[in-house]
């Protein structure tokens, strides 16, 4: 079986760019011009140390090794996957060409690119087994995907189902240079998994609980036709005292598009403030619609929802804490 590589462009921010441009890419602009095919890993590490005086040995090894892999170890025909933390989806494809230097894309974090033929079907993170989700949690930009996770991703991306027998995960030695490296990002993904497992009614209560922790009083709509609003939040609890925040909560895997945003905005008063929560994310067109709206609109993906919960968690009430139980722990800074 051909190798599968995870390429996390700028932590997932470049997901749409990868798909739209039919590429996978990495940054490291300072190393890009030196990372020529055939260069040794050792040489690239030394160059990195010269270009970045004072860099820690472990950071130089990790960074240069990932650039080396992207340039020299990936083969045409290998499979590739990238992840969108905002949408919680994986995009799967196949490398179709050699590494190319793209200095015109350096400021966008895509100094080195490889052409990719992406499959049309995206893979929902929640459809993967917990073992595969955990194995894909590394925060490295470039790493090999475990065989079981590879089989799952390829099957789901082609509309099939697969049963796998979990094996002990093989740790990437580069990820073990610092056992605590990336622990915050990994924990954040686990928190999002926990939030996403809530049903719709619980998700609505979670959003209301976060708003209460932020100092608002809330009115939650009962189940059924809500005429474009699930929660009303305001300082007085009735919506008489500004700001009056009208909240729509969509808890589904599909991204919300421009039509949904227009429908939500169409029922708003000019003095309303809108909050649209979509755990499945938003399309580019939806964000554009929100930016040009006459009513002030904030759009939360699962990422923003989780970060806001974490920021206000100490002030949340017991009911909200029961929905998503979390605890603090400390690591060296």
SULJOLIN-V477009 format. One record per residue. N is the residue number from 0. RES is the residue in three letters. OMEGA is omega in degrees with one decimal (none if undefined). Layout:
# SULJOLIN-V477009
n: {N/N}
res: {RES/RES}
omega: {OMEGA/OMEGA}
This chain:
# SULJOLIN-V477009
n: {0/1/2/3/4/5/6/7/8/9/10/11/12/13/14/15/16/17/18/19/20/21/22/23/24/25/26/27/28/29/30/31/32/33/34/35/36/37/38/39/40/41/42/43/44/45/46/47/48/49/50/51/52/53/54/55/56/57/58/59/60/61/62/63/64/65/66/67/68/69/70/71/72/73/74/75/76/77/78/79/80/81/82/83/84/85/86/87/88/89/90/91/92/93/94/95/96/97/98/99/100/101/102/103/104/105/106/107/108/109/110/111/112/113/114/115/116/117/118/119/120/121/122/123/124/125/126/127/128/129/130/131/132/133/134/135/136/137/138/139/140/141/142/143/144/145/146/147/148/149/150/151/152/153/154/155/156/157/158/159/160/161/162/163/164/165/166/167/168/169/170/171/172/173/174/175/176/177/178/179/180/181/182/183/184/185/186/187/188/189/190/191/192/193/194/195/196/197/198/199/200/201/202/203/204/205/206/207/208/209/210/211/212/213/214/215/216/217/218/219/220/221/222/223/224/225/226/227/228/229/230/231/232/233/234/235/236/237/238/239/240/241/242/243/244/245/246/247/248/249/250/251/252/253/254/255/256/257/258/259/260/261/262/263/264/265/266/267/268/269/270/271/272/273/274/275/276/277/278/279/280/281/282/283/284/285/286/287/288/289/290/291/292/293/294/295/296/297/298/299/300/301/302/303/304/305/306/307/308/309/310/311/312/313/314/315/316/317/318/319/320/321/322/323/324/325/326/327/328/329/330/331/332}
res: {UNK/UNK/UNK/UNK/UNK/UNK/UNK/UNK/UNK/UNK/UNK/UNK/UNK/UNK/UNK/UNK/UNK/UNK/UNK/UNK/UNK/UNK/UNK/UNK/UNK/UNK/UNK/UNK/UNK/UNK/UNK/UNK/UNK/UNK/UNK/UNK/UNK/UNK/UNK/UNK/UNK/UNK/UNK/UNK/UNK/UNK/UNK/UNK/UNK/UNK/UNK/UNK/UNK/UNK/UNK/UNK/UNK/UNK/UNK/UNK/UNK/UNK/UNK/UNK/UNK/UNK/UNK/UNK/UNK/UNK/UNK/UNK/UNK/UNK/UNK/UNK/UNK/UNK/UNK/UNK/UNK/UNK/UNK/UNK/UNK/UNK/UNK/UNK/UNK/UNK/UNK/UNK/UNK/UNK/UNK/UNK/UNK/UNK/UNK/UNK/UNK/UNK/UNK/UNK/UNK/UNK/UNK/UNK/UNK/UNK/UNK/UNK/UNK/UNK/UNK/UNK/UNK/UNK/UNK/UNK/UNK/UNK/UNK/UNK/UNK/UNK/UNK/UNK/UNK/UNK/UNK/UNK/UNK/UNK/UNK/UNK/UNK/UNK/UNK/UNK/UNK/UNK/UNK/UNK/UNK/UNK/UNK/UNK/UNK/UNK/UNK/UNK/UNK/UNK/UNK/UNK/UNK/UNK/UNK/UNK/UNK/UNK/UNK/UNK/UNK/UNK/UNK/UNK/UNK/UNK/UNK/UNK/UNK/UNK/UNK/UNK/UNK/UNK/UNK/UNK/UNK/UNK/UNK/UNK/UNK/UNK/UNK/UNK/UNK/UNK/UNK/UNK/UNK/UNK/UNK/UNK/UNK/UNK/UNK/UNK/UNK/UNK/UNK/UNK/UNK/UNK/UNK/UNK/UNK/UNK/UNK/UNK/UNK/UNK/UNK/UNK/UNK/UNK/UNK/UNK/UNK/UNK/UNK/UNK/UNK/UNK/UNK/UNK/UNK/UNK/UNK/UNK/UNK/UNK/UNK/UNK/UNK/UNK/UNK/UNK/UNK/UNK/UNK/UNK/UNK/UNK/UNK/UNK/UNK/UNK/UNK/UNK/UNK/UNK/UNK/UNK/UNK/UNK/UNK/UNK/UNK/UNK/UNK/UNK/UNK/UNK/UNK/UNK/UNK/UNK/UNK/UNK/UNK/UNK/UNK/UNK/UNK/UNK/UNK/UNK/UNK/UNK/UNK/UNK/UNK/UNK/UNK/UNK/UNK/UNK/UNK/UNK/UNK/UNK/UNK/UNK/UNK/UNK/UNK/UNK/UNK/UNK/UNK/UNK/UNK/UNK/UNK/UNK/UNK/UNK/UNK/UNK/UNK/UNK/UNK/UNK/UNK/UNK/UNK/UNK/UNK/UNK/UNK/UNK/UNK/UNK/UNK/UNK/UNK/UNK/UNK/UNK/UNK}
omega: {177.4/179.5/171.2/-177.7/169.6/174.3/-177.6/-178.4/178.4/178.1/-180.0/-177.7/-174.8/-177.4/-178.6/177.8/177.9/-177.2/-175.8/-178.2/-176.4/179.2/160.7/-171.5/172.2/-178.8/-177.6/-176.4/-177.5/-179.9/-169.1/-176.4/-179.8/-173.4/-179.0/177.6/179.1/178.4/-178.5/177.4/-178.3/-179.6/-179.0/176.9/-179.8/177.8/179.5/-179.8/178.5/-178.0/-178.9/-179.0/179.0/179.7/178.8/-178.7/-178.0/180.0/178.8/179.9/-177.6/-178.1/-178.7/-179.5/179.1/175.7/178.9/-179.0/-177.4/-176.5/-168.0/-173.9/178.0/-179.6/173.4/-176.1/173.9/176.6/-175.8/176.0/172.7/-170.9/173.5/177.3/-178.0/-177.1/-178.3/178.4/176.2/175.5/-174.7/179.3/-178.6/177.9/-177.4/-178.1/-176.3/178.3/-179.5/175.1/-177.4/-177.1/180.0/178.8/-175.4/-177.9/175.9/179.0/-177.7/-177.4/179.7/-176.3/170.4/178.2/-176.8/169.3/-176.2/173.1/-174.6/-173.6/176.2/-178.3/176.7/-178.6/-176.4/177.9/178.4/173.5/-179.6/179.2/179.4/177.4/-179.5/-177.9/179.0/-174.5/179.9/179.2/174.5/178.7/-178.2/173.8/179.0/179.9/178.2/-173.1/-179.0/178.3/177.7/179.6/179.5/-177.6/-179.1/179.8/-177.5/-179.6/177.1/174.9/-179.4/174.3/-179.7/173.4/-177.4/174.0/-175.2/175.4/175.6/-178.5/176.8/-177.6/173.9/-177.6/179.1/-179.0/-176.9/179.4/174.8/-176.1/-177.7/-176.2/176.6/-175.6/-179.8/179.9/179.4/178.4/-179.6/177.5/178.6/177.8/177.8/175.6/-178.2/178.8/-175.3/179.5/178.0/173.8/-172.7/-177.8/178.6/178.9/177.7/178.4/178.0/179.1/178.1/179.2/177.5/179.3/176.1/178.3/178.2/174.7/179.8/169.5/-170.4/169.3/-177.2/-179.6/174.5/178.2/-179.9/-179.1/-175.4/178.3/172.8/176.8/178.0/-177.0/168.8/178.4/179.1/180.0/-175.9/179.2/-179.5/-176.6/179.3/-176.7/-179.6/0.3/173.7/-175.8/178.0/-172.6/171.4/-179.3/175.8/-178.3/-178.9/-175.4/-176.9/174.6/174.9/-178.6/-176.1/-180.0/179.1/179.5/178.9/179.2/178.8/-177.6/-176.9/-179.3/-175.4/173.3/-175.8/-180.0/177.9/167.9/-175.6/171.4/-180.0/-178.2/177.7/-178.9/176.3/179.3/-178.2/173.0/176.3/-179.2/178.3/178.2/178.5/179.1/179.1/-178.8/-176.7/-177.4/176.4/176.8/179.1/-175.5/171.7/-176.8/-179.6/164.7/176.7/177.3/-178.5/178.5/-179.1/-178.9/179.2/175.9/-179.1/-178.5/-175.0/-173.1/-179.5/-176.9/-179.1/-179.1/-177.2/-179.2/179.6/178.5/178.9/178.3/179.9/179.5/179.5/174.4/-180.0/167.9/-173.9/172.4/179.8/180.0/none}
